[in-house]
Amino acid sequence: MVGELVWRHPAGPGPDDEWPTPLADAIARALVSCGDYDQRDRDERRLLDHRHWWARELLWLAGGDGALPLEVLDAVVHHPDASPGVLGSLASGDLETLLGSHADRYAAGLDERVRTDAAWREVLSGVCVDREVWDRLPAALSAVVPEPPRDVPSTPARTTRAKKTSRPGISSRRKG
């Protein structure tokens, strides 16, 4: 169809496929090469986004589907050049998604890593999850992941919006 925009995601292994080690290592190199993303200026961030978008996109898509093997995240966590910024981004992004949406699939594997690996304990200490998710975590994992407050609802409260004018095309700001 003319004029139709089609978004194509990068092809990755399926949920039951084994991810090859070279792919996991390439993802780790791409994410680590971004370094402390927040410490860079806007042009550097744009360039890094352009070069390494595929790795972030692949993690986001596979993590959202529950198809991301923990071995891929092992490669990032244990990469020799992984900075605290990269590991913090991994914790507050991909790992929160995995535990928040697919805790039943990933909790046992993460629990095993927490018991045996100090690097994983440090990374998972930066993950925030809802009370319902935290209550279902295995003991070793829930000892590392910070406990959410008991009195805070898991769904955000509704906010009120500013009132709009009833006449289209008329601004509520005065001109003059």
C-alpha positions in Angstrom: 0.0 0.0 0.0 1.4 3.4 -1.0 2.2 5.6 2.0 2.1 2.9 4.5 4.9 2.9 7.1 6.0 -0.5 8.2 8.2 -0.9 11.3 10.4 -3.8 11.1 12.1 -5.1 14.3 15.5 -6.8 14.2 15.2 -10.5 13.9 16.3 -12.3 17.0 16.0 -15.8 18.3 12.6 -17.0 19.4 11.5 -17.7 22.9 12.5 -21.4 22.9 15.7 -20.9 20.7 19.1 -21.0 22.2 20.9 -17.7 21.8 24.5 -18.2 20.4 27.3 -17.0 22.7 28.7 -14.6 20.0 25.4 -12.8 19.9 25.3 -12.5 23.7 28.9 -11.2 23.6 28.1 -8.7 20.9 25.1 -7.4 22.9 27.3 -7.0 25.9 30.0 -5.1 23.9 27.4 -2.8 22.4 25.8 -1.9 25.7 29.1 -1.5 27.5 30.6 0.7 24.7 27.9 3.3 25.5 29.5 3.6 29.0 28.0 6.1 31.4 25.3 7.3 29.0 24.0 10.1 31.2 27.5 11.7 31.5 27.7 12.3 27.7 26.5 15.3 25.8 23.5 15.2 23.5 25.4 14.6 20.3 27.4 11.7 21.7 24.2 10.1 23.0 22.6 10.4 19.6 25.6 8.8 17.9 25.7 5.9 20.5 21.9 5.4 20.1 22.3 5.2 16.3 25.2 2.7 16.5 23.9 0.5 19.2 20.2 0.7 18.9 20.0 -2.9 17.8 21.3 -4.2 21.1 18.9 -2.1 23.2 16.0 -3.0 20.9 16.7 -6.7 21.0 16.9 -6.7 24.8 13.7 -4.7 25.0 11.7 -6.9 22.6 13.0 -10.2 24.0 12.5 -9.1 27.6 9.0 -7.8 27.0 8.1 -11.2 25.4 9.8 -13.2 28.2 12.2 -14.7 25.7 15.5 -13.2 26.9 17.9 -15.9 28.2 19.7 -14.9 31.4 23.0 -16.0 29.7 22.7 -12.8 27.6 22.5 -10.7 30.8 25.3 -12.7 32.3 27.5 -11.5 29.5 26.7 -7.9 30.3 26.9 -8.3 34.1 30.3 -10.0 33.8 31.8 -7.9 31.0 35.1 -6.5 32.2 34.3 -2.9 31.1 30.8 -2.7 32.4 30.4 0.5 34.3 28.1 1.2 37.2 25.9 3.3 34.9 25.5 0.4 32.4 24.7 -2.1 35.2 22.3 0.4 36.8 20.5 0.9 33.5 20.3 -2.9 33.2 18.8 -3.2 36.7 16.3 -0.3 36.3 15.3 -1.3 32.8 15.6 -4.9 31.6 15.6 -6.7 34.9 12.7 -4.7 36.2 10.7 -5.7 33.1 11.7 -9.3 33.4 10.6 -9.5 37.1 7.6 -7.3 36.7 6.1 -9.1 33.7 7.6 -12.5 33.8 8.6 -13.2 37.4 7.4 -16.8 37.2 9.8 -17.5 34.4 12.9 -15.7 35.6 12.8 -15.8 39.5 14.4 -19.2 39.9 17.3 -18.4 37.6 17.9 -15.1 39.2 17.6 -16.6 42.7 20.3 -19.1 41.7 22.6 -16.4 40.5 22.1 -14.3 43.6 23.1 -17.2 45.8 26.4 -17.8 44.0 27.4 -14.5 42.3 28.3 -11.2 44.0 28.0 -9.2 40.8 24.4 -10.3 40.4 23.6 -9.4 44.0 24.9 -5.9 43.3 23.0 -5.5 40.1 19.7 -6.9 41.5 20.0 -4.5 44.5 19.0 -1.7 42.1 15.8 -3.3 40.9 12.4 -2.0 42.0 9.3 -4.1 41.7 5.7 -3.8 42.9 4.6 -5.4 46.2 2.7 -8.2 44.5 5.9 -9.2 42.5 8.2 -8.9 45.5 5.9 -11.1 47.7 6.3 -14.0 45.2 10.1 -13.8 44.9 12.2 -16.7 46.3 13.9 -16.0 49.6 17.5 -15.3 48.4 16.2 -13.0 45.7 13.8 -11.1 47.9 16.7 -10.6 50.4 18.6 -8.6 47.6 15.8 -6.8 45.8 14.7 -3.9 47.9 11.3 -4.3 49.6 8.7 -1.9 48.3 6.8 0.1 50.9 3.6 -1.5 52.2 1.4 1.6 52.2 2.0 2.6 48.6 -0.5 1.4 46.0 1.0 -0.5 43.0 -1.0 1.4 40.5 -0.4 5.2 40.1 -3.1 7.5 41.3 -5.0 9.5 38.6 -3.8 13.0 38.0 -6.0 15.9 37.0 -5.4 17.6 33.8 -5.5 21.3 33.1 -8.9 22.3 31.7 -9.0 22.9 27.9 -11.0 25.5 26.2 -14.3 24.4 24.7 -13.8 26.2 21.4 -11.3 24.6 18.9 -8.5 26.8 17.7 -8.9 29.3 20.6 -6.0 29.5 22.9 -6.6 30.1 26.6 -3.6 32.4 26.7 -4.2 36.1 26.2 -2.5 37.8 23.4 -1.5 41.3 23.7 
